[in-house]
Amino acid sequence: MTQITAGTGTEESFAARLMQRVRSINPVYFIALALLVWVGIRNPVFFEPNNFLTFLQRATPLMILTAGQVFVLVSGGFDLSVGSVVTSTVIIGAILANNDPNATWWVILALLAGGFLVGLINGAVTTFLKVPSLIATLGMLLIARGVGLYWSGGAPRGYLPDNFRMWGRGGIEGLFGLQDFPYAVIVLVVFGVGYWLLLHRMNYGRQLLALGDNPRAARLSGVNVNLMRISAFVLCSMTAVIGGVLLGGRGGVSIDAGTGLEMQTIAAAVLGGTMLLGGRGSIPAAMAGALALELLFTLLNLLGLPKPLRDAVQGLIIIAAVAYTAYSTRKTR
C-alpha cells in the first residue's frame, strides 16, 4: 500500500509541475498555434514550404515593427508615429532613388538617419519638455506623413530600384531545396535574435525594464533615465525605417504603405503580454502576437469577412489583452 501511495503521489507531483509549466507559457503562443491550425484547415496548401515562407515574408514587417515598439512600451511610453515613418520611408525612398540602383545604399542610409532624427525628436520632446509620449508621437505622426505627402505632391512619385525592392520580395534561389528563401525572413531572424539579446540578455534591457517599472527607483540606482528613454524612441523609429524598406520592396510605392501600423504594433505587443504602463514585455511573445494578428487577418480573408472588421478586431484584442494582463498582474501580487 505504501508503494502505491508513493507512486500516486509522484505522479500527482509530476502532473502539478507540468500544469504549472503550461500555465507559465504566454497564452499568445497557444493563440498563434490555434490560428495556424485553423488557417491550415481552411487552406490545405498553406503549410507547403514555399507558401508558408511567402506568408512569413508578408508578416515580417509587422513582426519587426512590433519588436521595435516593445522597447518604447516597456520604458513606459507609446510611439504612434511608426506608421507615418513607414509611409515616408517608402515615398521619400522612391523619390530619392528614382529607379537608380547605384543610389540604393546611400538612400537607405539617409532614410535610417531620418529615422534616427525622428526618434531623437520624439524622445527629446517626451523627456525634456515633459510632453506625454501619446501626444508627442501623435504630432510626429502628422508631421512625418505631411512631409512625405508634401514632398511627393500627394501621389506616388519615383520608383524603387530592384536592389532596393529585393529585401521585401526577393530571396535566395534553391536554398534548402526551396524555390525561393526570402531575404525578409532572414532579416526577421536577425532582428528577432538581436532584439531578444538586447532586451533580455544585456544590461541595456534590464535598465529599460527598470525605467518602465519605476522611473524614480531606476534613477536612484544609477540608470541614465533620459538617455534610456530617448534611445528607446530612436530604436523604434529606425526599426520603422527597416519595416518601410521591407514594405516598399514588397508592395511598391504607396501613400498608404504604413496606414494603421501604429495600432497594429501596439495591439500585437499587448497581445504578447507587454504592459502599456511599462516594466514588462517580451520580444518573442510580442513577435508571436504580430504573427497571430497576421494569421487572424489571413483567416478573415479566407472566411470572406469584410476588411473593416480588422479595426474592430484590433480594438477587441487590445481591450481583452489589457484586461487579461491587469487580471493576471493582480493575481500574482
C-alpha positions as CSV (number, residue, x, y, z in Angstrom):
1,M,0.0,0.0,0.0
2,T,2.8,2.3,0.8
3,Q,4.5,1.9,-2.6
4,I,1.2,2.5,-4.4
5,T,0.6,5.7,-2.4
6,A,4.1,6.9,-3.1
7,G,3.8,6.2,-6.8
8,T,0.5,8.1,-6.9
9,G,2.0,11.0,-5.0
10,T,4.9,11.2,-7.5
11,E,2.5,11.1,-10.5
12,E,0.4,13.9,-8.9
13,S,3.5,15.9,-8.2
14,F,4.7,15.5,-11.8
15,A,1.2,16.5,-13.1
16,A,1.2,19.5,-10.9
17,R,4.6,20.6,-12.1
18,L,3.6,20.0,-15.7
19,M,0.4,22.1,-15.3
20,Q,2.5,24.9,-13.6
21,R,4.9,25.0,-16.5
22,V,2.0,25.1,-19.0
23,R,0.4,28.0,-17.1
24,S,3.7,29.8,-17.2
25,I,3.8,29.8,-21.0
26,N,2.5,33.0,-22.5
27,P,-1.1,32.4,-23.9
28,V,-0.1,34.2,-27.2
29,Y,1.8,31.1,-28.3
30,F,-1.3,28.9,-28.0
31,I,-3.4,31.6,-29.8
32,A,-0.9,31.7,-32.7
33,L,-0.8,27.9,-32.9
34,A,-4.6,27.6,-32.9
35,L,-4.9,30.2,-35.7
36,L,-2.1,28.5,-37.6
37,V,-4.0,25.2,-37.5
38,W,-7.3,26.9,-38.4
39,V,-5.7,28.7,-41.4
40,G,-4.2,25.4,-42.5
41,I,-7.6,23.7,-42.3
42,R,-9.2,26.4,-44.4
43,N,-6.3,26.4,-46.9
44,P,-4.6,23.0,-47.2
45,V,-1.7,24.3,-49.3
46,F,-0.8,26.9,-46.6
47,F,1.8,24.6,-45.0
48,E,3.7,23.9,-48.2
49,P,7.2,25.3,-47.6
50,N,7.1,27.9,-50.3
51,N,3.6,29.1,-49.4
52,F,4.4,29.3,-45.7
53,L,7.6,31.2,-46.4
54,T,5.6,33.7,-48.5
55,F,3.3,34.2,-45.6
56,L,6.2,34.8,-43.3
57,Q,7.6,37.3,-45.8
58,R,4.3,39.2,-45.6
59,A,4.2,39.0,-41.8
60,T,7.9,40.1,-41.3
61,P,7.4,43.9,-41.4
62,L,4.7,43.9,-38.7
63,M,6.7,41.5,-36.6
64,I,9.9,43.6,-36.8
65,L,7.9,46.8,-36.2
66,T,6.2,45.3,-33.1
67,A,9.6,44.3,-31.7
68,G,10.7,47.9,-32.1
69,Q,7.5,49.2,-30.4
70,V,8.2,47.0,-27.4
71,F,11.3,49.0,-26.4
72,V,9.2,52.1,-26.1
73,L,6.3,50.4,-24.4
74,V,8.4,48.7,-21.7
75,S,10.0,52.1,-21.0
76,G,6.5,53.5,-20.2
77,G,5.8,55.3,-23.5
78,F,3.9,55.0,-26.8
79,D,5.1,55.6,-30.3
80,L,2.2,56.4,-32.6
81,S,4.5,57.7,-35.4
82,V,5.8,54.4,-36.7
83,G,3.1,54.1,-39.4
84,S,3.9,57.5,-40.8
85,V,7.6,56.8,-40.6
86,V,7.0,53.7,-42.7
87,T,4.9,55.7,-45.3
88,S,7.5,58.5,-45.5
89,T,10.3,55.9,-45.9
90,V,8.5,54.4,-49.0
91,I,7.6,57.7,-50.5
92,I,10.9,59.6,-49.9
93,G,12.9,56.5,-50.8
94,A,11.3,56.2,-54.2
95,I,11.8,59.9,-54.9
96,L,15.5,59.9,-53.8
97,A,16.4,56.6,-55.6
98,N,14.3,57.2,-58.7
99,N,15.0,53.7,-60.1
100,D,18.8,54.2,-59.9
101,P,20.4,51.0,-58.5
102,N,23.6,52.9,-57.6
103,A,21.6,55.2,-55.3
104,T,20.0,52.4,-53.2
105,W,22.6,52.1,-50.4
106,W,23.1,55.8,-49.7
107,V,19.3,56.3,-49.9
108,I,18.8,53.6,-47.2
109,L,21.5,55.2,-45.0
110,A,19.7,58.6,-45.5
111,L,16.4,57.1,-44.5
112,L,17.9,55.5,-41.4
113,A,19.4,58.9,-40.5
114,G,15.9,60.3,-40.9
115,G,14.5,57.6,-38.6
116,F,17.2,58.4,-36.1
117,L,16.2,62.1,-36.2
118,V,12.5,61.3,-35.8
119,G,13.2,59.1,-32.8
120,L,15.6,61.7,-31.3
121,I,12.9,64.4,-31.5
122,N,10.2,62.1,-30.1
123,G,12.4,61.2,-27.2
124,A,13.6,64.7,-26.5
125,V,10.1,66.2,-26.6
126,T,8.9,63.5,-24.2
127,T,11.9,63.6,-21.9
128,F,12.9,67.3,-21.7
129,L,9.6,69.1,-22.5
130,K,7.6,66.5,-20.5
131,V,5.0,66.2,-23.2
132,P,3.2,62.8,-22.9
133,S,4.5,60.4,-25.5
134,L,1.0,59.8,-26.8
135,I,0.7,63.4,-27.7
136,A,4.3,63.9,-28.9
137,T,4.2,60.9,-31.2
138,L,0.7,61.8,-32.5
139,G,2.1,65.1,-33.5
140,M,5.1,63.4,-35.2
141,L,2.7,61.1,-37.0
142,L,1.1,64.1,-38.6
143,I,4.5,65.8,-39.3
144,A,6.1,62.8,-40.9
145,R,3.1,62.0,-43.0
146,G,2.7,65.6,-44.0
147,V,6.3,66.0,-45.1
148,G,6.2,62.8,-47.1
149,L,2.9,63.8,-48.9
150,Y,4.1,67.3,-49.5
151,W,7.4,66.1,-51.0
152,S,5.6,63.7,-53.3
153,G,2.8,66.1,-54.2
154,G,0.2,63.8,-52.6
155,A,0.7,61.0,-55.1
156,P,3.3,58.3,-55.6
157,R,6.4,59.5,-57.5
158,G,9.6,57.9,-58.5
159,Y,10.4,54.2,-58.4
160,L,12.2,51.9,-56.1
161,P,15.1,50.0,-57.9
162,D,15.3,46.3,-57.9
163,N,18.2,46.1,-55.4
164,F,16.0,48.1,-53.0
165,R,12.9,46.0,-53.5
166,M,14.8,42.7,-53.2
167,W,14.6,43.0,-49.4
168,G,10.9,42.8,-49.5
169,R,10.1,40.5,-52.3
170,G,13.4,38.7,-53.3
171,G,15.2,35.7,-51.9
172,I,17.9,33.1,-52.3
173,E,17.0,30.7,-55.0
174,G,17.5,26.9,-54.3
175,L,18.4,27.3,-50.6
176,F,17.4,24.2,-48.7
177,G,15.9,22.9,-51.9
178,L,13.3,25.6,-51.9
179,Q,12.1,27.7,-54.8
180,D,13.0,30.9,-53.0
181,F,14.1,31.6,-49.4
182,P,13.0,35.2,-48.8
183,Y,15.6,37.8,-47.7
184,A,12.8,39.2,-45.4
185,V,12.7,36.0,-43.4
186,I,16.5,36.2,-42.9
187,V,16.0,39.9,-41.7
188,L,13.3,38.7,-39.4
189,V,15.6,36.1,-37.8
190,V,18.5,38.6,-37.4
191,F,16.4,41.3,-35.8
192,G,14.4,38.8,-33.7
193,V,17.5,37.3,-32.2
194,G,19.3,40.7,-31.9
195,Y,16.4,42.5,-30.2
196,W,15.9,39.5,-27.9
197,L,19.5,39.7,-26.8
198,L,19.3,43.4,-26.4
199,L,16.2,43.4,-24.2
200,H,16.5,40.2,-22.3
201,R,20.3,39.4,-22.1
202,M,22.0,42.7,-21.9
203,N,22.3,45.5,-19.3
204,Y,20.5,47.9,-21.6
205,G,17.3,45.8,-21.5
206,R,17.5,45.5,-17.7
207,Q,17.8,49.2,-17.3
208,L,15.0,49.9,-19.8
209,L,12.7,47.5,-17.9
210,A,13.6,49.1,-14.6
211,L,12.8,52.5,-16.1
212,G,9.4,51.4,-17.1
213,D,8.7,49.7,-13.8
214,N,9.7,52.5,-11.5
215,P,11.5,55.6,-13.0
216,R,12.4,57.1,-9.6
217,A,13.9,53.9,-8.4
218,A,15.8,53.4,-11.7
219,R,17.2,56.9,-11.4
220,L,18.3,56.3,-7.8
221,S,20.0,53.1,-8.9
222,G,22.2,54.9,-11.4
223,V,20.2,54.5,-14.6
224,N,20.5,57.4,-17.0
225,V,16.7,57.8,-17.4
226,N,16.8,60.5,-20.0
227,L,19.3,58.7,-22.3
228,M,17.4,55.4,-21.9
229,R,14.0,56.9,-22.8
230,I,15.4,58.7,-25.8
231,S,17.3,55.6,-27.0
232,A,14.0,53.6,-27.0
233,F,12.3,56.1,-29.3
234,V,15.4,56.2,-31.6
235,L,15.5,52.4,-31.8
236,C,11.7,52.2,-32.5
237,S,11.9,54.8,-35.3
238,M,14.9,53.2,-37.0
239,T,13.1,49.9,-36.9
240,A,10.2,51.6,-38.6
241,V,12.5,52.6,-41.4
242,I,13.6,49.0,-41.8
243,G,9.9,48.0,-41.9
244,G,9.3,50.7,-44.6
245,V,12.2,49.3,-46.7
246,L,10.6,45.8,-46.5
247,L,7.1,47.0,-47.2
248,G,8.2,49.2,-50.1
249,G,10.1,46.3,-51.5
250,R,7.1,44.0,-51.3
251,G,4.2,46.3,-52.3
252,G,5.9,49.2,-54.2
253,V,5.3,52.9,-53.7
254,S,2.1,53.8,-52.0
255,I,1.0,56.7,-49.9
256,D,-0.9,54.3,-47.6
257,A,2.0,51.9,-47.0
258,G,2.1,52.4,-43.2
259,T,-1.5,53.3,-42.5
260,G,-2.7,51.7,-39.3
261,L,0.6,50.1,-38.4
262,E,1.0,52.1,-35.2
263,M,-2.2,50.5,-33.8
264,Q,-1.3,47.0,-35.1
265,T,2.1,47.1,-33.4
266,I,0.6,48.1,-30.1
267,A,-2.2,45.5,-30.4
268,A,0.4,42.8,-31.2
269,A,2.7,43.8,-28.3
270,V,-0.2,43.9,-25.8
271,L,-1.4,40.5,-27.1
272,G,2.1,39.3,-26.4
273,G,1.8,40.4,-22.7
274,T,3.6,43.8,-22.9
275,M,2.3,46.1,-20.3
276,L,1.1,49.5,-21.6
277,L,2.4,51.3,-18.5
278,G,5.9,49.8,-18.9
279,G,8.1,47.5,-16.9
280,R,7.2,44.2,-18.6
281,G,7.5,42.8,-22.1
282,S,8.9,40.1,-24.2
283,I,10.3,40.3,-27.7
284,P,9.5,36.7,-28.7
285,A,5.9,37.0,-27.3
286,A,5.3,40.3,-29.0
287,M,6.5,39.0,-32.3
288,A,4.3,36.0,-31.8
289,G,1.4,38.4,-31.2
290,A,2.2,40.1,-34.5
291,L,2.2,36.7,-36.2
292,A,-1.1,35.9,-34.6
293,L,-2.6,39.1,-36.0
294,E,-1.4,38.3,-39.5
295,L,-2.8,34.8,-39.2
296,L,-6.1,36.3,-38.0
297,F,-6.3,38.7,-40.9
298,T,-5.5,35.8,-43.3
299,L,-8.2,33.8,-41.7
300,L,-10.7,36.6,-42.0
301,N,-9.9,36.8,-45.7
302,L,-10.4,33.1,-46.1
303,L,-13.7,33.3,-44.3
304,G,-14.8,36.0,-46.7
305,L,-15.4,38.6,-44.0
306,P,-15.1,42.3,-44.8
307,K,-11.8,44.1,-44.4
308,P,-13.2,46.8,-42.0
309,L,-13.6,44.1,-39.4
310,R,-9.8,44.3,-38.9
311,D,-10.1,47.6,-37.0
312,A,-12.9,46.2,-34.7
313,V,-10.9,43.0,-34.1
314,Q,-7.8,45.0,-33.2
315,G,-9.8,47.1,-30.7
316,L,-11.2,43.9,-29.1
317,I,-7.7,42.4,-28.9
318,I,-6.3,45.5,-27.2
319,I,-9.2,45.6,-24.6
320,A,-9.1,41.9,-24.0
321,A,-5.3,41.7,-23.7
322,V,-5.0,44.7,-21.4
323,A,-7.8,43.3,-19.2
324,Y,-6.1,39.9,-19.1
325,T,-2.8,41.4,-18.2
326,A,-4.3,43.5,-15.5
327,Y,-6.1,40.5,-14.1
328,S,-3.0,38.3,-14.1
329,T,-0.9,41.0,-12.5
330,R,-3.4,41.4,-9.6
331,K,-3.4,37.6,-9.1
332,T,0.4,37.4,-8.8
333,R,0.5,40.2,-6.2
